[in-house]
Amino acid sequence: MALTATGPTTSTGGNATYTFTYRNNHPSSAGNLVLTYRLPTGATFVSASNNGSLANGVVTWNINGNLAQNATGSRSVTVSLPT
């Protein structure tokens, strides 16, 4: 699996969205994938795409089904950053 994350690199206050793009680089399909992301220190959870859930400062996405070879997808989370 390959994972790329994009989002702000500094906390400037206001809302910020982090996007995670994943790709199955394995020669066969992958199943039962789970993607997790720990919120930045001081950030407040606003929302997450694709039924992402928050528990103890960690957003979790279950990627259901099988991810075929070379298939891609993405998930995102929006947080409120401290000023």
SEZA-634629 format. One record per residue (C-alpha): x, y, z; residue in three letters. Coordinates in nm, 2 decimals, decimal comma, padded with zeros to 4 digits. Layout:
// SEZA-634629
<r X="X" Y="Y" Z="Z" resn="ALA"/>
...
// end
This chain:
// SEZA-634629
<r X="00,00" Y="00,00" Z="00,00" resn="MET"/>
<r X="00,10" Y="00,36" Z="-00,07" resn="ALA"/>
<r X="-00,04" Y="00,65" Z="00,13" resn="LEU"/>
<r X="-00,01" Y="01,02" Z="00,05" resn="THR"/>
<r X="-00,13" Y="01,28" Z="00,30" resn="ALA"/>
<r X="-00,20" Y="01,65" Z="00,21" resn="THR"/>
<r X="-00,30" Y="01,94" Z="00,44" resn="GLY"/>
<r X="-00,15" Y="02,24" Z="00,62" resn="PRO"/>
<r X="00,19" Y="02,20" Z="00,78" resn="THR"/>
<r X="00,13" Y="02,48" Z="01,04" resn="THR"/>
<r X="-00,15" Y="02,55" Z="01,28" resn="SER"/>
<r X="-00,28" Y="02,89" Z="01,17" resn="THR"/>
<r X="-00,63" Y="02,88" Z="01,33" resn="GLY"/>
<r X="-00,96" Y="02,81" Z="01,16" resn="GLY"/>
<r X="-01,06" Y="02,49" Z="00,98" resn="ASN"/>
<r X="-00,82" Y="02,27" Z="00,79" resn="ALA"/>
<r X="-00,88" Y="01,96" Z="00,58" resn="THR"/>
<r X="-00,63" Y="01,68" Z="00,56" resn="TYR"/>
<r X="-00,67" Y="01,44" Z="00,26" resn="THR"/>
<r X="-00,53" Y="01,09" Z="00,25" resn="PHE"/>
<r X="-00,50" Y="00,91" Z="-00,09" resn="THR"/>
<r X="-00,42" Y="00,54" Z="-00,09" resn="TYR"/>
<r X="-00,32" Y="00,30" Z="-00,36" resn="ARG"/>
<r X="-00,28" Y="-00,08" Z="-00,36" resn="ASN"/>
<r X="00,07" Y="-00,15" Z="-00,50" resn="ASN"/>
<r X="00,05" Y="-00,52" Z="-00,42" resn="HIS"/>
<r X="00,02" Y="-00,77" Z="-00,71" resn="PRO"/>
<r X="-00,32" Y="-00,89" Z="-00,57" resn="SER"/>
<r X="-00,62" Y="-00,74" Z="-00,40" resn="SER"/>
<r X="-00,62" Y="-00,62" Z="-00,04" resn="ALA"/>
<r X="-00,91" Y="-00,66" Z="00,20" resn="GLY"/>
<r X="-01,01" Y="-00,55" Z="00,55" resn="ASN"/>
<r X="-00,82" Y="-00,22" Z="00,53" resn="LEU"/>
<r X="-00,82" Y="00,03" Z="00,81" resn="VAL"/>
<r X="-00,69" Y="00,38" Z="00,79" resn="LEU"/>
<r X="-00,62" Y="00,58" Z="01,11" resn="THR"/>
<r X="-00,52" Y="00,94" Z="01,17" resn="TYR"/>
<r X="-00,43" Y="01,10" Z="01,50" resn="ARG"/>
<r X="-00,56" Y="01,46" Z="01,52" resn="LEU"/>
<r X="-00,29" Y="01,73" Z="01,56" resn="PRO"/>
<r X="-00,24" Y="01,85" Z="01,91" resn="THR"/>
<r X="-00,50" Y="02,11" Z="02,01" resn="GLY"/>
<r X="-00,72" Y="02,04" Z="01,70" resn="ALA"/>
<r X="-01,09" Y="01,98" Z="01,74" resn="THR"/>
<r X="-01,27" Y="01,73" Z="01,51" resn="PHE"/>
<r X="-01,52" Y="01,88" Z="01,27" resn="VAL"/>
<r X="-01,60" Y="01,61" Z="01,02" resn="SER"/>
<r X="-01,47" Y="01,31" Z="00,83" resn="ALA"/>
<r X="-01,56" Y="01,16" Z="00,49" resn="SER"/>
<r X="-01,68" Y="00,81" Z="00,43" resn="ASN"/>
<r X="-01,82" Y="00,75" Z="00,78" resn="ASN"/>
<r X="-01,49" Y="00,81" Z="00,95" resn="GLY"/>
<r X="-01,53" Y="00,79" Z="01,32" resn="SER"/>
<r X="-01,35" Y="00,97" Z="01,61" resn="LEU"/>
<r X="-01,24" Y="00,80" Z="01,93" resn="ALA"/>
<r X="-00,97" Y="00,92" Z="02,17" resn="ASN"/>
<r X="-00,83" Y="01,17" Z="01,92" resn="GLY"/>
<r X="-00,80" Y="00,92" Z="01,64" resn="VAL"/>
<r X="-01,01" Y="00,91" Z="01,33" resn="VAL"/>
<r X="-01,07" Y="00,56" Z="01,18" resn="THR"/>
<r X="-01,20" Y="00,46" Z="00,84" resn="TRP"/>
<r X="-01,28" Y="00,10" Z="00,75" resn="ASN"/>
<r X="-01,23" Y="00,05" Z="00,38" resn="ILE"/>
<r X="-01,48" Y="-00,22" Z="00,31" resn="ASN"/>
<r X="-01,45" Y="-00,48" Z="00,04" resn="GLY"/>
<r X="-01,14" Y="-00,57" Z="-00,16" resn="ASN"/>
<r X="-00,91" Y="-00,30" Z="-00,30" resn="LEU"/>
<r X="-00,79" Y="-00,44" Z="-00,64" resn="ALA"/>
<r X="-00,43" Y="-00,41" Z="-00,76" resn="GLN"/>
<r X="-00,35" Y="-00,05" Z="-00,85" resn="ASN"/>
<r X="-00,69" Y="00,07" Z="-00,72" resn="ALA"/>
<r X="-00,69" Y="00,40" Z="-00,54" resn="THR"/>
<r X="-00,92" Y="00,59" Z="-00,30" resn="GLY"/>
<r X="-00,92" Y="00,88" Z="-00,06" resn="SER"/>
<r X="-01,05" Y="00,99" Z="00,28" resn="ARG"/>
<r X="-01,05" Y="01,33" Z="00,44" resn="SER"/>
<r X="-01,09" Y="01,49" Z="00,78" resn="VAL"/>
<r X="-01,16" Y="01,85" Z="00,87" resn="THR"/>
<r X="-01,05" Y="01,99" Z="01,20" resn="VAL"/>
<r X="-01,06" Y="02,32" Z="01,37" resn="SER"/>
<r X="-00,70" Y="02,44" Z="01,45" resn="LEU"/>
<r X="-00,62" Y="02,65" Z="01,75" resn="PRO"/>
<r X="-00,51" Y="03,01" Z="01,69" resn="THR"/>
// end
